[in-house]
Amino acid sequence: MPTEMEVWSLFWLATLANAAYFVGLAFLIWVSFRAANMAGDSDNLIGKIVVSIFCLIIVYQVNFNFGAAEWVGNGIAGVFAAMQAQGTEISQGAQNFISNAPEPGAAFNLVPDALSALFLLCILFMQMFNIWMKK
């Protein structure tokens, strides 16, 4: 069984990797808004379809990133819970982490929570309206 410090280090390493991935996605969200703006000003149907697909892929990837962040948190909380169940003394911070995790030890899930779903839908609607609605 790993030590608590090793588990915390693994958590921060995974969180850092996820954050770096999100920085790239934030840039791609900006690119997709720019592309949606340009496609909306055009009468090119193929261009509008391609940009729509690009926007959908970016929103899906952001959802995947959110799911990965939740999965990491649930996994780490599950490890802390298993350590505690085996009698290992864990810190108050680790106990709080377990109690604040949505589902400690849960498998990866692409279904976003309500706030994340609202955020993703806002991005998607703003992009699609920009592409397909008359200005």
C-alpha positions in Angstrom: 0.0 0.0 0.0 1.4 3.4 -0.9 2.0 6.1 1.7 -0.3 9.1 2.0 2.5 11.3 0.6 2.9 9.1 -2.5 -0.9 9.3 -3.1 -0.9 13.1 -2.8 2.0 13.3 -5.2 0.2 11.1 -7.7 -2.9 13.3 -7.3 -0.9 16.5 -8.0 0.9 15.0 -10.9 -2.4 13.9 -12.5 -4.0 17.2 -11.8 -1.1 19.1 -13.4 -1.3 16.9 -16.5 -5.0 17.5 -16.7 -4.5 21.3 -16.3 -2.0 21.4 -19.1 -4.5 19.5 -21.3 -7.2 22.1 -20.4 -4.9 25.0 -21.3 -4.6 23.5 -24.8 -8.4 23.0 -24.9 -9.0 26.6 -23.8 -6.9 27.8 -26.7 -8.9 25.4 -29.0 -12.2 26.8 -27.7 -11.0 30.3 -28.7 -10.0 28.9 -32.1 -13.4 27.3 -32.5 -15.2 30.6 -31.6 -13.1 32.4 -34.2 -13.8 29.7 -36.8 -17.5 29.8 -35.9 -17.5 33.6 -36.4 -15.9 33.2 -39.8 -18.2 30.4 -40.9 -21.2 32.3 -39.8 -20.2 35.2 -42.1 -19.9 32.9 -45.0 -22.4 31.2 -47.3 -20.2 28.2 -47.7 -22.3 25.2 -46.5 -19.4 22.7 -46.4 -17.3 25.2 -44.4 -20.2 25.6 -41.9 -20.5 21.8 -41.6 -16.8 21.3 -41.1 -16.5 24.1 -38.5 -19.6 22.7 -36.7 -17.9 19.3 -36.5 -14.7 20.9 -35.2 -16.7 22.7 -32.5 -18.5 19.5 -31.5 -15.1 17.7 -31.2 -13.7 20.5 -29.0 -16.7 20.5 -26.7 -16.5 16.7 -26.4 -12.8 16.9 -25.5 -13.5 19.5 -22.8 -16.1 17.2 -21.4 -13.6 14.4 -21.5 -11.1 16.6 -19.6 -13.8 17.3 -17.0 -14.5 13.6 -16.7 -10.8 12.9 -16.3 -10.5 15.4 -13.5 -13.4 13.9 -11.7 -12.0 10.4 -12.2 -8.7 11.3 -10.8 -10.3 12.8 -7.7 -12.6 9.8 -7.2 -9.7 7.5 -7.7 -7.5 9.2 -5.2 -10.4 9.4 -2.7 -10.9 5.6 -3.3 -7.2 4.9 -2.5 -7.5 7.0 0.7 -10.7 5.1 1.7 -8.9 1.8 1.1 -5.9 2.9 3.1 -8.2 3.9 6.0 -10.2 0.6 5.7 -6.9 -1.3 6.1 -6.1 0.6 9.3 -3.6 3.1 7.9 -3.7 6.4 9.7 -4.6 9.2 7.2 -4.5 12.9 7.8 -7.5 15.1 8.2 -7.0 16.5 4.7 -7.2 13.0 3.3 -10.4 12.3 5.3 -11.9 15.6 4.0 -10.9 14.6 0.5 -12.8 11.3 0.9 -15.9 13.1 2.2 -15.9 15.7 -0.5 -15.4 13.3 -3.4 -18.6 12.7 -5.4 -18.0 8.9 -5.6 -14.7 7.6 -4.1 -13.3 4.9 -6.3 -15.9 5.3 -9.1 -15.1 4.4 -12.7 -14.5 6.9 -15.4 -17.7 8.6 -16.5 -18.4 11.0 -19.3 -21.7 12.3 -17.9 -21.0 15.8 -16.6 -22.4 17.2 -13.4 -25.1 19.9 -13.8 -22.8 22.9 -13.7 -20.3 21.4 -16.2 -23.1 20.4 -18.5 -24.5 23.9 -18.4 -21.1 25.3 -19.2 -20.5 23.0 -22.2 -24.0 23.6 -23.5 -23.5 27.4 -23.3 -20.2 27.0 -25.4 -21.9 24.7 -27.9 -25.0 26.9 -28.3 -22.9 30.1 -28.7 -20.9 28.4 -31.4 -23.8 26.8 -33.3 -25.9 30.0 -33.2 -22.9 31.9 -34.5 -22.5 29.5 -37.4 -26.1 28.8 -38.4 -28.3 31.8 -37.3 -28.7 34.7 -39.7 -27.0 37.9 -38.6 
